Amino acid sequence: MDTGESGTITTAPADIALGDNVTVTITDADLINRSSVDAYVTVRRFAGTVQTNVDGENITLSASGGGVFTATLATSGSAGAK
């Protein structure tokens, strides 16, 4: 039987433009004694409703207390063809 807590992952802000920073937060009480956690972040870019690009990156999130881990990432790239 699994008696652990379910973790959550969130990003902010909801809409991200090239050059913006995005903050990734993982909250999981089961990881309260860890100093960091690793995650794989997938980024999908859309033009309207059509997905135009997918990219991913391994990141390390640092503990900020109480089972909460955060990392802030800078975005980069090109706007692409319109």
N, C-alpha and C positions, 0 to 999 in steps of 0.2 A: 504494500500500500504506500502511495506517495503522500507524505505528510508535509512536504515542503511548501514554501510560498511560490506563487507564480510571479515571475518578473514582468516588467513592462519596459518598453523602449519608446522614447519620444524624440522628435526633432523640432527645432524652432529656428527661424520662423517657418510658417506653413508654406509660404511662397518664397522661393529663393531665386535671385538673379545672379548672373555671372559676376564674380568679384565679391559677393556677399559672404559672410561667415554663417555657418550653420552649427548649432549646438546639438549634440547627441547626448541623451541622458538615458541611462539604464538604472532602474530601481528594482532591487531584489533583496529582500531581507535575509535570504539564505546565504548571501555573499558578504554579510556585514563585517566579517573579519579580514576581508581581502583588501589589499592596497590598490589593486587595479583589476580590470577585466579586459579581455580582448573581444572584438566583434568584427564582423565583416559587413560593411555598409554598401548597399547597392543604390546607385543613382540612376534614375530614368529621366530622360529629357523628352519632352513632348512638343510638337508643333500642333496646336489645337488638340485634337483627340488622337493624333497619330504619334506613336512612340518613334523617335528618331535616333536615339542613342541610349546605350546602357553601359555603365562603367561601375567598377567596384574597387574597394580599397579596404585592407585590414587596418584597424585602428586599435589603440589602447586607450581606455577611459580610466581616469584617475578617480580614486575614492574621494568623495566630498563629505562623507559621514552618513551613518544610519543606513547603509546598504544602497547609497546613491552614488553613481559614477558618471562623470561628464567628460566630454572632449569637445573642443571647438575647432572646426575645420574651415579653412579658406577654400572658396570655390574658384575655379579657373577654367579656361577653355575659350572657344570662339563661339560667336552667335550662330555661325553656319549659314547656309543659303536659305533665303526666304522664298 
